[in-house]
């Protein structure tokens, strides 16, 4: 078990104008600024100035049209954006999302290994299975795989990806000009994988990346998601919003990782935490109040459905959720499970009424207070064994991230809880993870 009094880790979540749905309405920036590289570069440089471990780009490969009404839409290809950010940063880790449902494993392995090379070993892959059925039509599919099938495929997908990353041994590049030998073919090992879902033959078209493999990241909270994380993930973004539940989640994740033959110390938990900071608690509360005041009730119920994997356009918010959706349903995502459980407990309540009882977005906690209070909160959760750090989701960006870097990080450094310099050039160095060897 990791030493809970050790060094914290922080991941900066990038979202247009900030994670709160009303962020774009309160910041004074050009509303189209989030569509250009300078927006992302500014955030990346700020996070790196604060010595944070990583920046993180989520991805949606299908967008429900209601979201364009209420939120800035900037779902660029994460690898393209992160590759650009690799050129304007030098240490910060670069994590992007890639779906196991709507990609091919060899191609995804090539793209993330490319990012790892271009960034000199700073890439991470956030493994997702894609929850929304809207994605199916975008990829020419008639139906979206169910929850269990998506995770069964995901296990095989990740296995194939790591085999592709290991298709070149370390030291395979010889570079012998005199003999005309650039690489030792004996140190190349084609995956030649033939499984239940995927068939992959050849080696990647370039040598093994600087940190061996990009860091594997996962964020699911359902039993299937936890099992996937326990088997593969080195960084986990999910975690329940209460201290006790988060400690139990981390303990269960580590127990499953140990059962899979892994060292639990190599599975770091950085749950999502939306933050709104102020010079005083009253100032922070006023900022949070203003964001909530501008929130759209229409967006809230639609977004609850969307994040549960349902198409909002197919539902009437003023009647109960159809019982056939939740009757006898158990193998669903954690978000859908929350929605179905509330609907089952209140069968007469309208969808709109039920949605108001659920957190919007990814189910994150919202911390509102001063930098000193946030530092105390972070240390209390670390001391309780609930976290190894947090994924910091500024309610407005880059403003809350800047406040975190300028005011919270120095407090944690003085307490000996956070680094004062990067320990090495790669993401694995930041996280204290060993460089993995190739498969025998």
PLY file of the C-alpha trace (Angstrom):
ply
format ascii 1.0
element vertex 440
property float x
property float y
property float z
element edge 439
property int vertex1
property int vertex2
end_header
0.00 0.00 0.00
1.41 3.46 -0.88
2.49 5.78 1.93
-0.44 8.15 2.40
1.86 10.90 3.68
3.83 10.84 0.42
3.70 13.04 -2.61
0.37 14.04 -4.10
-0.40 13.88 -7.81
-2.57 16.27 -9.80
-4.18 16.07 -13.20
-5.61 19.17 -14.93
-8.86 18.53 -16.79
-9.26 20.75 -19.85
-12.76 21.77 -20.93
-13.95 24.78 -22.92
-14.06 27.79 -20.54
-14.30 25.49 -17.52
-16.10 22.39 -16.31
-19.22 24.07 -14.98
-21.89 24.27 -17.66
-22.29 28.03 -17.11
-18.58 28.81 -17.31
-18.72 30.22 -20.84
-21.40 32.69 -19.72
-19.35 34.23 -16.91
-15.81 34.44 -18.35
-15.00 37.51 -20.40
-13.00 35.65 -23.05
-13.95 35.57 -26.72
-16.53 32.76 -26.95
-14.69 31.38 -30.01
-11.30 31.40 -28.30
-11.74 27.79 -27.17
-11.52 26.76 -30.83
-7.85 27.74 -31.14
-4.55 26.30 -29.95
-3.64 29.31 -27.73
-6.45 28.41 -25.31
-5.07 24.91 -24.77
-1.45 26.05 -24.75
-2.18 28.61 -22.01
-3.77 25.97 -19.79
-0.98 23.45 -20.45
1.72 25.97 -19.59
-0.10 26.99 -16.41
-0.41 23.36 -15.29
3.27 22.78 -16.05
4.24 25.92 -14.13
2.45 24.35 -11.18
4.44 21.12 -11.63
1.22 19.14 -12.14
1.57 15.58 -13.36
-0.73 15.75 -16.35
-3.27 17.53 -18.47
-6.23 15.54 -19.71
-8.48 15.80 -22.75
-11.76 13.90 -22.74
-13.48 12.99 -25.99
-16.98 12.58 -27.37
-17.21 10.89 -30.75
-20.93 11.57 -30.94
-22.62 14.78 -29.85
-26.28 15.10 -28.97
-27.47 18.28 -30.65
-28.92 19.70 -27.41
-25.33 20.17 -26.19
-24.58 22.65 -28.95
-27.41 24.81 -27.61
-26.08 24.96 -24.07
-22.30 24.35 -24.20
-19.26 25.27 -26.36
-18.44 22.28 -28.54
-14.72 21.61 -28.96
-14.43 17.86 -29.30
-11.26 17.89 -31.39
-9.21 14.75 -31.83
-7.29 14.58 -28.52
-4.12 13.20 -30.12
-3.93 16.12 -32.56
-4.31 18.69 -29.78
-1.89 16.93 -27.44
0.70 16.57 -30.19
0.56 20.33 -30.67
0.88 20.87 -26.90
3.92 18.60 -26.80
5.74 21.28 -28.79
4.96 24.10 -26.33
5.61 22.19 -23.07
8.54 20.14 -21.82
7.46 18.07 -18.80
3.70 17.92 -18.27
2.06 14.56 -19.02
-0.38 14.46 -21.95
-3.40 12.17 -21.49
-6.01 11.70 -24.18
-9.14 9.59 -24.47
-9.43 6.76 -26.97
-12.47 4.49 -27.34
-12.11 0.71 -27.43
-15.57 0.48 -28.98
-15.02 2.61 -32.08
-11.31 2.22 -32.84
-9.07 -0.59 -34.00
-6.38 -1.60 -31.51
-3.33 -1.53 -33.82
-4.24 1.90 -35.17
-4.86 3.33 -31.70
-1.59 1.84 -30.45
0.25 3.58 -33.30
-1.34 6.97 -32.57
-0.58 6.97 -28.84
2.94 5.64 -29.35
3.46 8.43 -31.89
2.43 10.98 -29.23
4.80 9.33 -26.77
7.69 9.75 -29.21
6.82 13.33 -30.11
6.54 14.30 -26.42
9.68 12.38 -25.34
7.71 10.01 -23.14
4.78 11.99 -21.76
1.74 10.23 -23.27
-1.14 8.53 -21.50
-4.20 6.72 -22.87
-7.55 7.13 -21.12
-9.35 3.87 -21.88
-13.09 4.29 -22.47
-15.71 1.99 -23.90
-18.03 4.79 -25.19
-21.35 4.97 -23.42
-23.59 6.77 -25.91
-25.44 4.72 -28.54
-25.42 7.85 -30.74
-21.86 6.92 -31.72
-22.95 3.75 -33.51
-24.48 5.54 -36.50
-21.39 7.73 -36.89
-19.37 4.58 -37.48
-21.83 2.82 -39.73
-23.12 0.47 -37.04
-26.81 -0.34 -36.60
-26.62 -0.88 -32.85
-24.42 0.04 -29.92
-22.88 -2.89 -27.97
-24.36 -3.41 -24.52
-22.40 -2.63 -21.38
-21.10 -6.16 -20.74
-20.05 -6.69 -24.34
-18.20 -3.37 -24.46
-16.09 -4.30 -21.45
-15.41 -7.84 -22.66
-14.09 -6.36 -25.90
-12.14 -3.71 -23.98
-10.07 -6.30 -22.12
-8.98 -7.91 -25.38
-8.46 -4.51 -27.01
-6.06 -3.32 -24.29
-4.18 -6.60 -24.44
-3.66 -6.18 -28.19
-2.56 -2.56 -27.80
0.12 -3.43 -25.25
1.34 -6.26 -27.48
1.70 -3.79 -30.35
3.60 -1.35 -28.09
5.95 -4.21 -27.15
6.54 -5.36 -30.73
9.98 -3.75 -30.68
12.39 -4.67 -27.91
14.37 -1.97 -26.16
17.69 -1.74 -27.95
16.33 -2.97 -31.28
17.78 0.07 -33.06
21.41 -0.66 -33.92
22.25 2.24 -36.23
25.32 0.50 -37.67
26.18 2.54 -40.76
29.21 0.43 -41.62
27.21 -2.79 -41.83
24.08 -1.06 -43.11
21.97 -2.37 -40.21
19.50 0.14 -38.77
17.61 -2.30 -36.52
18.08 -5.86 -35.31
15.25 -7.84 -36.82
15.67 -10.52 -34.14
14.42 -7.96 -31.62
11.15 -7.37 -33.46
8.20 -9.50 -32.36
4.98 -9.28 -34.35
1.88 -9.66 -32.15
0.24 -12.23 -34.46
-2.77 -12.01 -32.21
-5.97 -13.88 -33.05
-8.62 -13.49 -30.39
-12.37 -13.52 -30.03
-12.82 -10.00 -31.37
-9.55 -8.83 -32.93
-6.87 -10.07 -35.30
-3.58 -8.19 -35.41
-0.45 -9.31 -37.22
2.41 -6.86 -37.63
4.80 -4.75 -35.60
4.37 -0.99 -35.23
6.20 0.96 -37.96
8.67 2.55 -35.50
10.64 1.51 -32.38
9.37 1.27 -28.83
8.40 4.63 -27.35
10.49 6.52 -24.77
8.61 5.33 -21.67
8.09 1.83 -23.05
4.34 2.16 -23.07
2.10 5.20 -22.64
0.53 5.28 -19.17
-2.82 3.47 -19.02
-5.69 5.46 -17.52
-9.28 4.51 -16.74
-12.32 6.20 -15.22
-15.18 3.68 -14.87
-16.97 3.17 -11.55
-19.25 0.28 -12.48
-18.13 -3.22 -11.41
-16.98 -3.86 -14.99
-15.10 -0.56 -15.03
-13.36 -1.31 -11.74
-12.37 -4.76 -13.00
-10.86 -3.25 -16.16
-8.97 -0.66 -14.12
-7.69 -3.28 -11.69
-6.33 -5.37 -14.56
-4.67 -2.62 -16.60
-4.90 0.96 -15.29
-2.00 2.83 -13.74
-4.04 5.97 -13.12
-7.74 6.04 -12.22
-9.83 9.23 -12.46
-13.04 7.98 -10.88
-14.07 7.89 -7.25
-17.25 8.47 -5.23
-17.90 11.98 -3.84
-17.85 11.15 -0.11
-14.66 10.51 1.85
-15.79 7.16 3.21
-17.03 5.90 -0.15
-13.86 7.08 -1.90
-11.67 5.25 0.63
-13.73 2.10 0.11
-13.49 2.48 -3.66
-9.70 2.81 -3.57
-9.39 -0.17 -1.20
-11.57 -2.34 -3.46
-9.66 -1.26 -6.57
-6.34 -2.08 -4.91
-7.65 -5.43 -3.67
-8.71 -6.38 -7.18
-5.39 -5.21 -8.61
-3.53 -7.39 -6.09
-5.76 -10.33 -6.99
-4.78 -9.79 -10.63
-1.13 -10.09 -9.65
-0.36 -6.37 -9.73
1.24 -4.11 -7.13
-1.55 -1.83 -5.81
1.04 0.94 -5.36
1.14 1.12 -9.16
-2.57 2.02 -9.38
-2.96 5.72 -8.49
-6.41 7.15 -7.77
-7.07 10.79 -8.73
-10.85 11.36 -8.56
-12.52 14.33 -10.22
-12.90 17.48 -8.14
-14.48 20.61 -9.59
-13.08 23.65 -7.80
-14.22 27.24 -7.32
-11.77 29.30 -5.27
-11.95 32.73 -3.70
-9.85 34.97 -1.47
-12.53 34.41 1.16
-15.11 31.68 1.53
-17.85 34.23 0.87
-16.18 35.25 -2.40
-15.94 31.63 -3.54
-19.56 30.97 -2.59
-20.68 34.00 -4.58
-18.80 32.78 -7.65
-20.38 29.34 -7.31
-23.82 30.88 -6.75
-23.51 32.89 -9.95
-22.60 29.79 -11.95
-25.59 27.89 -10.58
-27.89 30.84 -11.16
-27.08 30.70 -14.87
-27.44 26.91 -15.14
-30.13 25.61 -17.50
-32.74 23.21 -16.06
-33.29 21.93 -19.60
-29.62 21.13 -19.98
-29.58 19.31 -16.64
-32.18 16.67 -17.43
-30.92 16.21 -21.00
-27.35 15.82 -19.81
-28.29 13.24 -17.20
-29.79 11.11 -19.98
-26.83 11.68 -22.29
-24.24 10.70 -19.68
-26.34 7.59 -18.93
-26.04 6.55 -22.58
-29.55 7.58 -23.64
-30.69 9.93 -26.43
-32.40 12.95 -24.78
-34.49 13.59 -27.87
-36.38 10.36 -27.24
-37.83 11.34 -23.84
-40.48 13.62 -22.37
-39.05 15.24 -19.21
-42.47 15.79 -17.64
-43.43 12.13 -17.33
-41.69 9.30 -15.44
-38.81 7.48 -17.08
-40.29 4.41 -18.84
-40.22 1.52 -16.38
-39.01 -0.94 -19.00
-35.65 0.85 -18.96
-34.93 0.14 -15.33
-37.01 -2.94 -14.52
-34.67 -5.89 -14.11
-31.67 -3.95 -15.42
-28.41 -4.56 -13.57
-25.56 -4.63 -16.09
-25.40 -0.91 -16.86
-22.99 1.98 -16.44
-22.64 3.62 -13.03
-24.41 6.78 -14.29
-27.34 4.80 -15.73
-27.47 2.81 -12.50
-27.90 6.02 -10.47
-30.69 7.25 -12.76
-32.50 3.91 -12.79
-32.26 3.48 -9.01
-33.86 6.87 -8.37
-36.58 6.19 -10.94
-37.31 2.82 -9.37
-37.58 4.39 -5.92
-39.87 7.19 -7.18
-41.95 5.63 -9.96
-44.39 8.56 -10.05
-41.70 11.27 -10.29
-41.10 12.91 -13.64
-37.77 12.56 -15.39
-37.16 16.26 -14.75
-37.74 15.79 -10.99
-35.46 12.77 -10.82
-32.72 14.52 -12.81
-32.62 17.39 -10.32
-31.50 14.90 -7.67
-28.45 13.79 -9.66
-25.19 15.61 -10.19
-24.75 16.87 -13.69
-21.64 15.97 -15.68
-19.35 13.18 -14.56
-20.64 12.93 -11.00
-17.77 14.98 -9.61
-17.69 16.80 -6.29
-17.68 20.61 -6.31
-15.31 22.20 -3.81
-16.09 25.82 -3.02
-13.77 27.73 -0.68
-10.36 29.30 -0.16
-7.00 27.89 -1.26
-6.19 27.10 2.39
-9.44 25.16 2.75
-8.80 23.23 -0.47
-5.29 22.31 0.64
-6.72 21.01 3.92
-9.40 19.04 2.05
-6.81 17.43 -0.23
-4.55 16.42 2.66
-7.44 15.02 4.71
-8.52 12.79 1.84
-4.96 11.64 1.24
-4.44 10.90 4.95
-7.67 8.87 5.00
-6.37 6.62 2.21
-9.07 7.80 -0.19
-6.88 9.34 -2.90
-3.38 9.72 -4.31
-4.31 13.20 -5.52
-7.07 14.75 -7.59
-8.15 15.53 -11.12
-8.62 19.29 -10.83
-11.58 20.50 -12.88
-11.68 24.29 -12.73
-15.27 25.51 -12.77
-13.91 28.27 -15.01
-10.72 28.02 -17.05
-7.99 29.02 -16.99
-8.94 31.06 -13.92
-9.52 28.38 -11.28
-6.51 26.39 -12.50
-4.35 29.51 -12.21
-5.64 30.05 -8.66
-4.85 26.42 -7.82
-1.31 26.71 -9.19
-0.57 30.09 -7.60
-2.19 29.59 -4.20
-2.88 25.90 -3.42
0.30 24.33 -4.78
2.60 26.51 -2.63
0.71 25.49 0.52
1.08 21.80 -0.32
4.76 22.31 -1.13
5.36 23.94 2.25
3.63 20.98 3.88
5.96 18.59 2.04
3.06 17.01 0.17
3.90 18.11 -3.38
7.01 18.26 -5.52
9.12 21.38 -5.93
10.56 20.16 -9.23
9.87 17.41 -11.72
11.75 14.20 -10.92
12.37 13.30 -14.56
11.29 13.92 -18.14
8.60 11.25 -18.57
5.08 10.82 -17.26
6.13 7.60 -15.58
8.80 9.58 -13.72
6.15 12.00 -12.43
3.92 9.17 -11.24
6.68 7.02 -9.75
5.95 4.20 -12.20
8.67 1.91 -13.51
9.34 1.65 -17.24
7.72 -1.67 -18.25
9.80 -4.28 -19.96
8.70 -5.98 -23.17
6.87 -9.27 -23.10
9.09 -12.38 -23.13
0 1
1 2
2 3
3 4
4 5
5 6
6 7
7 8
8 9
9 10
10 11
11 12
12 13
13 14
14 15
15 16
16 17
17 18
18 19
19 20
20 21
21 22
22 23
23 24
24 25
25 26
26 27
27 28
28 29
29 30
30 31
31 32
32 33
33 34
34 35
35 36
36 37
37 38
38 39
39 40
40 41
41 42
42 43
43 44
44 45
45 46
46 47
47 48
48 49
49 50
50 51
51 52
52 53
53 54
54 55
55 56
56 57
57 58
58 59
59 60
60 61
61 62
62 63
63 64
64 65
65 66
66 67
67 68
68 69
69 70
70 71
71 72
72 73
73 74
74 75
75 76
76 77
77 78
78 79
79 80
80 81
81 82
82 83
83 84
84 85
85 86
86 87
87 88
88 89
89 90
90 91
91 92
92 93
93 94
94 95
95 96
96 97
97 98
98 99
99 100
100 101
101 102
102 103
103 104
104 105
105 106
106 107
107 108
108 109
109 110
110 111
111 112
112 113
113 114
114 115
115 116
116 117
117 118
118 119
119 120
120 121
121 122
122 123
123 124
124 125
125 126
126 127
127 128
128 129
129 130
130 131
131 132
132 133
133 134
134 135
135 136
136 137
137 138
138 139
139 140
140 141
141 142
142 143
143 144
144 145
145 146
146 147
147 148
148 149
149 150
150 151
151 152
152 153
153 154
154 155
155 156
156 157
157 158
158 159
159 160
160 161
161 162
162 163
163 164
164 165
165 166
166 167
167 168
168 169
169 170
170 171
171 172
172 173
173 174
174 175
175 176
176 177
177 178
178 179
179 180
180 181
181 182
182 183
183 184
184 185
185 186
186 187
187 188
188 189
189 190
190 191
191 192
192 193
193 194
194 195
195 196
196 197
197 198
198 199
199 200
200 201
201 202
202 203
203 204
204 205
205 206
206 207
207 208
208 209
209 210
210 211
211 212
212 213
213 214
214 215
215 216
216 217
217 218
218 219
219 220
220 221
221 222
222 223
223 224
224 225
225 226
226 227
227 228
228 229
229 230
230 231
231 232
232 233
233 234
234 235
235 236
236 237
237 238
238 239
239 240
240 241
241 242
242 243
243 244
244 245
245 246
246 247
247 248
248 249
249 250
250 251
251 252
252 253
253 254
254 255
255 256
256 257
257 258
258 259
259 260
260 261
261 262
262 263
263 264
264 265
265 266
266 267
267 268
268 269
269 270
270 271
271 272
272 273
273 274
274 275
275 276
276 277
277 278
278 279
279 280
280 281
281 282
282 283
283 284
284 285
285 286
286 287
287 288
288 289
289 290
290 291
291 292
292 293
293 294
294 295
295 296
296 297
297 298
298 299
299 300
300 301
301 302
302 303
303 304
304 305
305 306
306 307
307 308
308 309
309 310
310 311
311 312
312 313
313 314
314 315
315 316
316 317
317 318
318 319
319 320
320 321
321 322
322 323
323 324
324 325
325 326
326 327
327 328
328 329
329 330
330 331
331 332
332 333
333 334
334 335
335 336
336 337
337 338
338 339
339 340
340 341
341 342
342 343
343 344
344 345
345 346
346 347
347 348
348 349
349 350
350 351
351 352
352 353
353 354
354 355
355 356
356 357
357 358
358 359
359 360
360 361
361 362
362 363
363 364
364 365
365 366
366 367
367 368
368 369
369 370
370 371
371 372
372 373
373 374
374 375
375 376
376 377
377 378
378 379
379 380
380 381
381 382
382 383
383 384
384 385
385 386
386 387
387 388
388 389
389 390
390 391
391 392
392 393
393 394
394 395
395 396
396 397
397 398
398 399
399 400
400 401
401 402
402 403
403 404
404 405
405 406
406 407
407 408
408 409
409 410
410 411
411 412
412 413
413 414
414 415
415 416
416 417
417 418
418 419
419 420
420 421
421 422
422 423
423 424
424 425
425 426
426 427
427 428
428 429
429 430
430 431
431 432
432 433
433 434
434 435
435 436
436 437
437 438
438 439
